[in-house]
Amino acid sequence: MLKVLREAGVTQTRQEGTRCFVTLRRGSLDARFPGLLPALLSAAVADHVGEHVTEGNEKE
């Protein structure tokens, strides 16, 4: 699944030592699917899942 998202250009992967960090490319995601991320985050909050997931202000 992550490979599909990376190939679609909506994620970015960064390797640090033995760890691999995957972040969303917010601009690309919003351009392709406007409103999707806020809806997903709201649903996660309502369902009490993904408490460790935050919405950052990172630049692409």
C-alpha positions as CSV (number, residue, x, y, z in Angstrom):
1,M,0.0,0.0,0.0
2,L,2.8,2.5,0.8
3,K,4.4,1.8,-2.5
4,V,1.2,2.7,-4.3
5,L,0.9,6.0,-2.4
6,R,4.6,6.8,-3.0
7,E,4.2,6.1,-6.7
8,A,1.1,8.3,-6.8
9,G,3.2,11.1,-5.4
10,V,1.1,11.6,-2.2
11,T,3.8,10.4,0.2
12,Q,7.4,11.1,0.8
13,T,9.8,8.6,2.4
14,R,12.9,9.5,4.4
15,Q,15.5,7.0,5.7
16,E,17.3,7.7,8.9
17,G,19.6,4.9,10.0
18,T,17.5,1.8,10.3
19,R,14.2,3.8,10.5
20,C,12.0,4.8,7.6
21,F,9.7,7.8,7.9
22,V,6.7,8.3,5.6
23,T,5.0,11.6,5.4
24,L,2.1,12.8,3.4
25,R,2.7,15.4,0.7
26,R,-0.2,17.6,1.8
27,G,-0.2,19.8,-1.3
28,S,-0.3,16.9,-3.7
29,L,-2.9,15.1,-1.6
30,D,-5.2,18.2,-1.4
31,A,-4.8,18.9,-5.1
32,R,-5.9,15.4,-6.0
33,F,-8.5,14.8,-3.3
34,P,-9.7,18.1,-1.8
35,G,-11.1,17.7,1.7
36,L,-10.0,14.1,2.1
37,L,-7.4,14.5,4.8
38,P,-9.5,16.7,7.1
39,A,-12.4,14.2,6.7
40,L,-10.1,11.2,7.6
41,L,-8.6,13.0,10.6
42,S,-12.1,13.9,11.9
43,A,-13.2,10.3,11.5
44,A,-10.1,9.0,13.3
45,V,-10.8,11.4,16.2
46,A,-14.5,10.3,16.3
47,D,-13.5,6.6,16.3
48,H,-10.7,7.1,18.9
49,V,-8.0,5.7,16.6
50,G,-4.8,7.2,15.5
51,E,-4.1,9.4,18.5
52,H,-0.4,9.4,17.6
53,V,-1.2,10.9,14.1
54,T,-1.0,14.7,13.9
55,E,-1.5,17.2,11.2
56,G,1.8,19.1,10.7
57,N,2.6,22.2,8.7
58,E,5.6,20.7,6.8
59,K,6.5,22.1,3.4
60,E,7.0,19.9,0.4
